[in-house]
Structures are given as C-alpha cells and as structure tokens.
Amino acid sequence: MRIIDTHTHFFTDDRTDADKNYLKKTGMMLDGDDGELEGLKKFMKEDGVSVSVNAPVALSEKACLKVNRMMVEYNKRQKEVICLGTMHPSMGRAAFEEAEFLAQNRVKGVKMHPQIQNFYPDDNNMKDIYEACEKNGLYMLQHAGAGAEPDFDRAKIKGLPESFKNVIQAHPDLKLVIAHMGGLNMWDEAMKFLCGKNVLFDTAYCTVMESNLLSEIVKCHGADKIMFGSDFPWVRAKDIANKLDGCIKDSSEKKMIFYENACKLLGID
C-alpha cells in the first residue's frame, strides 16, 4: 500500500557533526541514518514510502526566518520530501509577513513544538500565528503530549490535549494537525478533549501504544481524520505500518490513514 509519511525530520546542511554525534550517542538516531536528507530518502526507499514531510522547529525568531528560507530551497531541489516551515511563539504580528512568504513559495504548512519552544498552544501570543496560518492557507502541525517515557511530570508538559481543545474552539478555520495520536503518553486526555473534533491526528511514535488503545482512538476519532506519520529518525515508517496493519483491518480505513488524508491536506495526487 502507498505510504505518505507526514511526520519526519532531517538535519539542515548547517548542523554540525557534533549535533549528529550527540543524537547517535544518546540513541536518538537510527543505525545507518546520517541525519541528513539523503539518509531519510534511503530509509524511505527501504520502507516503501513514496513521499515524506519534513517538520522543522526553530528556537528563536531569527532562526525561524533562516530555517524557512532553507526549507524553500530544499523544496526547489527535490520533490520526494516536502519541507514545512516553522514559526516561533515570539513572532507576534511578524507571523503574517512570514506566513505570506511561505505561502508564496508554496510551502504547505508549519511545525511548532510546545515543549521545545516553551509555549502552551492556547497562549495569547499564539493568536497572531494561528490567524496568519488561517489567512494564508497553511496547516499547523504541533507536537502534543509528553516525551517517549511513560513516567513524566504532567505539570511540566506544555502540549496538553485540553490546551489544543481551546485552540480548536477559538480558531475553527485553522487546519490543525496534532501529533502522536492527540498526545504522546496522554491518550486518555486526548480521547476526552480531542476525539471527534475538527482536527487531524498523526500516528508518529505510535509504536509505543497498546494496540487496543490505538484501535480505540481510530474508532473514536475517525480514520478520515488520522494521517500516517513515523517521527523518523526516532521510528521507522515500516514499524508504524506494521503497527497499523495489526490494528486496522478495514482496507478503506487503511487507505485513508496511509495516504488519502495526506493527499487531501497536501494537495497532491
């Protein structure tokens, strides 16, 4: 079956070898991956992925502008990996100009990470960013929930499912994608606050989920609102595919999740 992986990452050309070596040392990169675009493409070929979406994050407004221009150039050079842009929560009204730049350069959406960028999704300073994305037709992908470890301090988590519920209510026209099936290791809250709402989930890192829980969320939220995502280089697409194959038996639901929903969002055939 065709696979469009809507949640992957690679290093930009300016990242140092020290960055990559650190991730390899801490087990945060797959064996055989070089952390770069060509490494992602190699694993795409091995895992049967036709198109991937790269989701960058910037740690400052200045870095955001730099990253976005690099993503535009990557998109001009190749087609197999669609690069999103990013926003930073400090941008304020400048988000409108940046969103217009991204839209004019045919970037499909932006990625943000509440934990890394230190914001709550329903913070007041996010309003301009959401409205800028709405105005320019950009979708917004955000990390949701905790980290990979099941034991965590909830008080320190920024990407809370309830916070996303408030965003959905305040910005009904925002094309929002909430990663990790609504909230990594916070799936009870995802089901309580997000299931059935006008929002897309992705399956990034869902290999850590119990199969019956994954099946329950698919049934609760609807296969028409879930997209295939791996979170490469932390998880391989083939492992996500195997997980989904074991949980979802309906072929039409599989098609929606594996590629059809992504095609609609990305505007590709």
Buried (B, 14 or more C-beta within 10 A) or exposed (E): EBBBBBBBBBBBEEEEEEEBEEBBEEEEBBEEBBBBBEBBBBBBEEBEBEBBBBBBBBBEBEBBBEBBBBBBEBBEEEEEBBBBBBBBBBBBEBBBEBBBBBBEBEBBBBBBBBBEBEBBBBBEEBBBBBBBBBBBEBBBBBBBBBEBEEEBEEEEBBBBBBBBBBBBEEBEEBBBBBBBBBBBBBBEBBBEBBBEBEBBBBBBBBBBBEEEBBBBBBEEBBBEBBBBBBBBBBBBBBBBBEBBEEBBEEEEBBBBBBBBBBBEBBEBE
